[in-house]
Structures are given as structure tokens and as C-alpha cells.
Amino acid sequence: MEKNLRSRKTLRLKDFDYGSKFHAYFVTVCTAKRQPYFLDAQMAGIIEKEMEFRRKNKEIQIYSYCLMPDHLHLLLSLSPGFQRKLQDWVSAFKRYTAKSAYETAGIKPLWQKNFYDRIARDEESLIDIAKYIVQNPVRRGIVSNWETYPYCRIFDQ
């Protein structure tokens, strides 16, 4: 008897080169069951430290990010020397941070299976997306000024 297996709906654009170094990506990664793991400064530190490592290791260029209690918004582009696709980068980032979260706090799973991305079309949309990202804690009522939120940053380019 053949089972009818459900396959996950793809969230990626068909025929788009997600290995392109000429595009910026607005990525959102949510915690498993939207748990507010990043209210804990140690857990937030794991995520920030890993983003910084990957930025300094020249895998990615980060334009802005905001780590909310239950998700991460990240505006990035793949560095020219990084020979993989966006999905590969996100997968490696999630895998490493999940391992660290488990070793540090026994959290398993840390992340939802999928992630969401949007392709930035031009420099103007990069600026708009960066502003949108850092305003997230203001929209949520966590702070009145994004610059006072400890887990937001816009990088000078």
C-alpha cells in the first residue's frame, strides 16, 4: 500500500540563484514553537557571537539585524568567497547555534524547520529593510527607541 506523504511547501523562488553574491536577503528565522529563548542574555549572546564569527570569517556581509525574544531578522548578503547558497548558510548557522543552545541550556529544538527570506531589489530597499528590522522592538512595544534595545544593529557599509 502506497502512502501519500505530504511534502513541505517550498518557500524559495523557483529558478532564482540563491547563491548570488549580487543580492541582499532579508531572512527571518523563528524559534521552535515561537518560544522566547532570547529573553535570556546568554542565549542572545550565542546568536550574536555566531553572527559576528561568520561575518568576520567573511561568509556573509551583515547590513542589519534584530534578535527578538522568539525570532531573528537579518539583512545579509553572501560574501564572494562563500561558495554555497543562502539555504546552506542558514542551515549551518541554525545547526551550530542549536548545538550551542543545547550544550548551554538544554534547549532542543531551538529553531523552526524553515526560514523566510525576501530578496532586496536595490539599495533603496536595503535602507528601508534595515530600518524596518531595527524598528521591530519598537513596533512590539518592548522599547520606545530601537537604539536602546541591546540586540539590534545597523552596520556602516
Disulfide bonds with the S-S distance in Angstrom:
none
